[in-house]
Amino acid sequence: MDNIAEKLLNRIADLEGTPEGAYNIRINGASVGRASSPNIEITSKTDVSGIDIRVHPGTKYEMVHIPVVIENSGYSETVYNDFYIGEDCDIIIIAGCGIHNDGYHLSQHDGVHRFHVGARSRVKYVEKHYGEGNGSGERVLNPVTEVFGEPDSYMEMDMVQIEGVDSTKRLTKAELADRATLIITERLMTSGQQNARTEFTVALNGEGSSANVISRSVAKGRSTQEFLARIDGNNACYGHSECDAIIMDEAIVTAIPEIKANNTEASLVHEAAIGKIAGEQIIKLMTLGLTREAAEAEIVNGFLK
């Protein structure tokens, strides 16, 4: 593994060396390291590119690392990963993709992740996307995430894309059974000519199911962002979506929240706010000795934490 791959793995998965527990590290389309644990099995798919991760019922306080790195300009791939999480588990999954492109050709990673979360299980999923490189070739990431939550399951998703990705289409779908809970937090920043489209679709099918979808984003330069969130309340349930965006320079941000109640006991709320950084915030920081640019950067960093 070279220095570029090591730095990207640290950036997207906080890895230094070989992780403990179950892991699969993929670089330029090939697995360069894999290990299962007594409770978590990772195997290659036989029909398409990707892996199956099976978590035994009752597995507690274990982690799974599945980062992806692309260094070769012009390389594109689509990967399918399925997670089968048994009942009564409590685990953390660290994913993410980093692209380094110093060439002239497009580099692209499309990842399809499907989570089958067993009854009474708790899952925290962390996904970081990052791009870098001095070449003119585009860095493209298109993640698709599907969640199937069984009764009394709980899944928390922390999805981050802060810089370097020229184009992204982020699609997340979920179906929740009785008393299942899904919490999604997205943090996103675009600049230059970059564009990002995020789409969430959640079906609250079970009685007492709930979902909370929150997106915080910053759009700079001439970049564009589009946020769509749809929550269908099909039972006695609770759903909430929120989009909060800072717009700067000549950027364009579109927010389209949609809620649909198909049951009289469904309680659904949506919020959307788009605006520039408040002038008084900048002035306050400038009185403390910061330049205007430094003040804006401080506000943006705090907003995206």
ABEGO torsion letter per residue (X at the ends): XBAAAAAAAAAAAGBBEBBBEBBBBBBGGBBABBBBBAABBBBBBAABBEBBBBBBBGBBGBBBBBBBBBABBGBBBBBBBBBBBBBGBBBBBBBEBBBBBABABBBBBBBBBBBBBBBGBBBBBBBBBBBBEABABBBBBBBBBBBBBBBGBBBBBBBBBABGBABBBBBBBBBBBBGBBBBBBBBBBBBEABBBBBBBBBBBABBGBBBBBBBBBBBBEABBBBBBBBBBBABBBBBBBBBBBBBBEABBBBBBBBBBBABAABBBBBBBBBBBBBAAAAAAAAAAGBBAAAAAAAAAAAAAX
